[in-house]
């Protein structure tokens, strides 16, 4: 069960953030799930350089995921359990669309996102983008700030 949840988080992170693949950047994130299942909010930091991604989350658990897009591998470190899991992420490209530019707005537009406006988060102006995508017959609503 835990491995399935962690793998689900990896796929969510890769699909959500892959639109700016190959751009060097870092930032903090919150992932809030809405739906029938009660899943706690995920909070953390993410760094990306070329084809490598590092995701460190502190809530609901301390977890680090290292992804090498070139090798199509991900390693998840469960700190409290002192456990390492390796995952093959070669099928992730079926669920994501990579963009090889640092122009975030152009990548979002290419993926069908529309700019809805902006709001202030922790004193910083953030643009709001939304999209609805269909994968495997299911509709997924995504919102980025």
C-alpha positions in Angstrom: 0.0 0.0 0.0 2.7 2.5 1.0 4.7 1.7 -2.1 1.6 2.4 -4.3 1.0 5.7 -2.6 4.7 6.7 -3.0 4.6 5.6 -6.7 1.4 7.7 -7.1 3.2 10.7 -5.7 6.1 10.3 -8.1 3.8 10.1 -11.1 1.8 13.1 -9.9 5.0 15.1 -9.3 6.5 14.2 -12.7 3.3 14.9 -14.6 2.7 18.2 -12.7 6.2 19.6 -13.1 7.4 18.0 -16.3 6.2 21.0 -18.4 9.4 22.7 -17.5 11.8 19.8 -17.9 15.3 20.7 -18.7 15.0 24.2 -17.1 17.2 24.9 -14.1 15.1 26.0 -11.2 13.9 25.4 -7.6 10.8 26.2 -5.6 8.5 25.1 -2.9 5.2 23.3 -3.5 1.9 22.2 -1.9 -0.1 19.4 -3.5 -3.8 19.4 -2.3 -5.9 16.5 -3.4 -9.6 16.9 -3.8 -11.9 14.0 -4.3 -13.4 11.1 -2.6 -10.3 9.8 -0.9 -8.9 11.6 2.2 -5.2 12.3 1.3 -3.2 14.7 3.4 -1.7 17.8 1.8 1.9 17.3 0.6 4.4 20.1 1.3 8.0 20.3 0.1 10.8 21.7 -2.1 11.7 20.8 -5.6 14.9 21.4 -7.6 15.5 20.7 -11.2 18.7 20.8 -13.3 18.8 19.6 -16.8 17.3 16.0 -16.7 17.6 15.6 -12.9 14.9 16.3 -10.4 15.0 16.3 -6.6 11.8 16.4 -4.6 12.0 16.7 -0.8 8.7 16.6 1.1 8.3 17.2 4.8 4.5 16.6 5.2 2.8 14.2 5.6 6.2 12.4 5.9 9.8 13.1 5.3 10.4 11.7 1.8 13.0 12.5 -0.8 12.7 11.5 -4.5 15.6 11.7 -6.9 14.7 11.4 -10.6 17.0 11.0 -13.5 14.9 11.5 -16.7 17.7 10.4 -18.9 18.0 7.0 -17.1 14.2 6.9 -16.6 14.7 5.9 -13.0 13.5 7.4 -9.7 14.8 6.6 -6.2 12.6 7.3 -3.2 14.1 7.7 0.2 11.8 7.1 3.2 13.8 8.8 5.9 12.0 7.5 9.0 12.0 3.9 7.8 15.6 4.2 6.4 14.3 2.7 3.2 15.2 3.2 -0.5 12.9 2.2 -3.4 13.9 2.3 -7.0 11.2 2.9 -9.7 11.3 2.6 -13.4 9.7 5.8 -14.8 10.0 5.0 -18.5 6.2 5.0 -18.9 5.8 8.5 -17.4 6.2 10.1 -20.8 2.8 8.5 -21.7 1.2 10.7 -19.0 3.3 13.9 -19.4 4.4 16.3 -22.1 8.0 17.5 -21.7 8.9 21.0 -22.8 12.6 21.8 -23.5 12.5 25.5 -22.8 12.7 27.6 -19.7 9.7 29.7 -21.0 7.2 28.4 -18.4 4.3 30.4 -19.9 4.9 28.9 -23.4 5.1 25.4 -21.9 1.8 25.8 -20.0 0.1 27.2 -23.0 1.3 24.2 -25.1 -0.2 21.9 -22.5 -3.6 23.6 -22.7 -3.4 25.8 -19.6 -5.2 29.1 -19.4 -4.1 32.1 -17.3 -6.9 33.0 -15.0 -5.4 35.9 -13.1 -3.0 36.2 -10.1 -3.0 36.3 -6.3 -0.5 37.0 -3.6 1.0 34.0 -1.8 3.5 34.6 1.1 3.9 38.1 -0.2 4.8 37.1 -3.8 2.6 37.7 -6.8 1.7 34.4 -8.4 -0.1 33.8 -11.7 -2.9 31.2 -11.7 -3.2 28.7 -14.5 -5.8 26.0 -14.9 -6.3 23.0 -17.2 -8.4 19.9 -17.6 -6.8 16.9 -19.2 -8.2 13.5 -20.1 -6.0 10.5 -19.5 -7.1 6.9 -19.7 -10.7 8.1 -19.9 -10.5 10.1 -16.7 -10.6 13.9 -16.4 -8.0 15.6 -14.3 -8.3 19.2 -13.2 -4.9 20.9 -12.6 -4.3 24.3 -11.1 -0.9 26.0 -10.8 0.0 29.2 -8.9 
